Amino acid sequence: MDLSHDGFTVSFGGADTLAPPNVVVRGAPASVTVGVTPAHPCNAVDIVYRVDDGLAQTLSAWELRTDYLANVQYFRAQFPKFVRGSRVDYCPVAHCAGGVQVPAPGREHELMATFALADAPQVAAAPRGEAAPRGEAAPQTDAASQVAAEPAGRREQQFHADLTHMASVRVQLEPPFVFGETPEGFHAAFHVDGGTLSGEPLTGVIRDNSVIELRVRPGGLGLADMHLTALTQRQELVSITLPGKIDFGGSGYQRFAVENSATGLFQMMAIVETGERELERLNRVGLLAVGCFDLNQRVVTFDLLQTATTRMK
């Protein structure tokens, strides 16, 4: 879909600007990539969305990369994990150079895209050893079912992963913007006040357009979405996304929501994306982030570890 106004165009739902599928499983992640033409350092993108016919809410997108040849600037936004509702309507809103808004003010609610929310499909399995009804073929058994049916003592490790240190990251945070209590936990967002990235080939700085969203549940478990943009010493733009959990301990909710002093360790999957040809291989590698979120110091530190997986005989 393309939206245009005053010489600027916003695109989403294409090959380079992926939108959520028509149906998203409740609780599953979903994101949208938005292209803005022409590119400009002052461009910014928000996502206006509503669940069913509820109140409109706004989600900030982070800058992903710029295709200078095509003059397109790409942004990405991660939707919250919806656990309720049956439909999400959304529309990207770009704030472009010169104060231009695309779509024009007042039209964003007329140009909503939609995806449905559904429960994960339930797969019913017949009890082991039960015969199929007469005249029907016996259900096929996949490898996972066979493994589950085997006695625990017969299960063996199938894969091995080696970890190689790729980079060390330190991110300084601004004071949090507190949304307060939500059904998913106590919600706060942190804008990044700079940071460093040290490794090979990733050495550079963390840009201050990065953001971290965090929801801490009453049991002290934090659900984090970290969206970091790095600029290497060779002026290469790299997006680093870390979705996962932070364990703040049994008293973590109190320390996070009331005392503003929570500290917790984490192990998360890390996704690196870049349009730079010299770093293109990073789009394919598996990465693990191991680190610490320290609200006392308002700093996040972690190591990026590259994983290499082999199948065991």
URRA-V271682 format. One record per helix or strand of 3 or more residues. SS is the DSSP state (h for helix, s for strand). FROM is the first residue (numbers start at 1). TO is the last residue. Records with the same first field share a line. If there is no record, write none. Layout:
SS: FROM-TO  FROM-TO
This chain:
s: 2-5  8-11  23-25  31-37  44-51  57-60  62-67  72-78  87-96  100-102  113-118  159-173  177-182  185-199  204-206  211-216  221-232  237-247  263-273  286-294  299-311
h: 97-99  143-149  152-154  252-257  277-283
